[in-house]
Amino acid sequence: MVGQEKNSESSGKHVPLMIYMPQTMIDEVKGFATHNNISVSEAMRLGFKAIMKGDNPYLNGYKAGIDDCMALVDKFIIEMQSKQSGFEQDIRKLVND
């Protein structure tokens, strides 16, 4: 077609897809596409691919946050167990003295 950029995935025919989006989201996608010098269709394809590939910064950050919290809780539990053990030893010393 005249005036359309050649897609990097031109190995097959592109099938039209209609999606409903709020106007504000459309404006954001158009701005992203213009800023990156790509078509809106290409921007949407990139977004779909990122989601399907699992390359989602929000989810990756969420998972990293959960992992950090779990590590912090594990560290806290180990410290508490250590302090409890020391406290028990101190009590035994006091009782036995």
C-alpha positions as a Python dict, from the first residue, in 0.01 Angstrom:
ca = {
    (1, 'M'): (0, 0, 0),
    (2, 'V'): (122, 346, -77),
    (3, 'G'): (229, 562, 216),
    (4, 'Q'): (247, 279, 470),
    (5, 'E'): (571, 195, 639),
    (6, 'K'): (704, -149, 572),
    (7, 'N'): (665, -349, 890),
    (8, 'S'): (967, -530, 1030),
    (9, 'E'): (748, -840, 1040),
    (10, 'S'): (645, -832, 677),
    (11, 'S'): (658, -1211, 653),
    (12, 'G'): (282, -1229, 620),
    (13, 'K'): (-32, -1036, 552),
    (14, 'H'): (-153, -810, 830),
    (15, 'V'): (-512, -865, 936),
    (16, 'P'): (-709, -559, 1048),
    (17, 'L'): (-810, -547, 1412),
    (18, 'M'): (-1058, -309, 1566),
    (19, 'I'): (-1031, -224, 1934),
    (20, 'Y'): (-1218, 24, 2149),
    (21, 'M'): (-1008, 261, 2358),
    (22, 'P'): (-1078, 582, 2546),
    (23, 'Q'): (-982, 896, 2355),
    (24, 'T'): (-714, 980, 2611),
    (25, 'M'): (-544, 645, 2551),
    (26, 'I'): (-561, 692, 2174),
    (27, 'D'): (-395, 1032, 2216),
    (28, 'E'): (-120, 874, 2428),
    (29, 'V'): (-57, 600, 2171),
    (30, 'K'): (-47, 856, 1889),
    (31, 'G'): (199, 1067, 2089),
    (32, 'F'): (417, 761, 2156),
    (33, 'A'): (408, 662, 1790),
    (34, 'T'): (495, 1014, 1673),
    (35, 'H'): (777, 1043, 1927),
    (36, 'N'): (925, 710, 1813),
    (37, 'N'): (862, 774, 1442),
    (38, 'I'): (646, 464, 1397),
    (39, 'S'): (286, 411, 1296),
    (40, 'V'): (11, 375, 1555),
    (41, 'S'): (-45, 20, 1432),
    (42, 'E'): (321, -63, 1493),
    (43, 'A'): (302, 90, 1841),
    (44, 'M'): (1, -127, 1922),
    (45, 'R'): (174, -438, 1784),
    (46, 'L'): (478, -363, 2002),
    (47, 'G'): (252, -329, 2306),
    (48, 'F'): (70, -653, 2236),
    (49, 'K'): (400, -836, 2184),
    (50, 'A'): (542, -703, 2512),
    (51, 'I'): (236, -820, 2704),
    (52, 'M'): (233, -1164, 2541),
    (53, 'K'): (607, -1204, 2594),
    (54, 'G'): (562, -1124, 2961),
    (55, 'D'): (783, -817, 2934),
    (56, 'N'): (566, -602, 3156),
    (57, 'P'): (759, -348, 3368),
    (58, 'Y'): (470, -310, 3613),
    (59, 'L'): (444, -682, 3681),
    (60, 'N'): (822, -722, 3687),
    (61, 'G'): (845, -442, 3944),
    (62, 'Y'): (559, -588, 4145),
    (63, 'K'): (725, -931, 4152),
    (64, 'A'): (1059, -776, 4248),
    (65, 'G'): (886, -586, 4530),
    (66, 'I'): (724, -905, 4659),
    (67, 'D'): (1061, -1084, 4644),
    (68, 'D'): (1226, -798, 4836),
    (69, 'C'): (950, -811, 5100),
    (70, 'M'): (986, -1186, 5139),
    (71, 'A'): (1364, -1151, 5180),
    (72, 'L'): (1314, -877, 5441),
    (73, 'V'): (1065, -1089, 5636),
    (74, 'D'): (1300, -1390, 5624),
    (75, 'K'): (1586, -1173, 5752),
    (76, 'F'): (1363, -1036, 6029),
    (77, 'I'): (1257, -1387, 6136),
    (78, 'I'): (1619, -1504, 6149),
    (79, 'E'): (1716, -1200, 6358),
    (80, 'M'): (1423, -1253, 6595),
    (81, 'Q'): (1511, -1621, 6637),
    (82, 'S'): (1872, -1524, 6710),
    (83, 'K'): (1766, -1263, 6966),
    (84, 'Q'): (1518, -1504, 7123),
    (85, 'S'): (1789, -1767, 7155),
    (86, 'G'): (2022, -1515, 7319),
    (87, 'F'): (1741, -1398, 7549),
    (88, 'E'): (1669, -1756, 7655),
    (89, 'Q'): (2037, -1810, 7734),
    (90, 'D'): (2043, -1492, 7942),
    (91, 'I'): (1733, -1607, 8135),
    (92, 'R'): (1891, -1949, 8201),
    (93, 'K'): (2205, -1781, 8333),
    (94, 'L'): (1998, -1563, 8565),
    (95, 'V'): (1790, -1855, 8688),
    (96, 'N'): (2092, -2083, 8740),
    (97, 'D'): (2297, -1818, 8921),
}
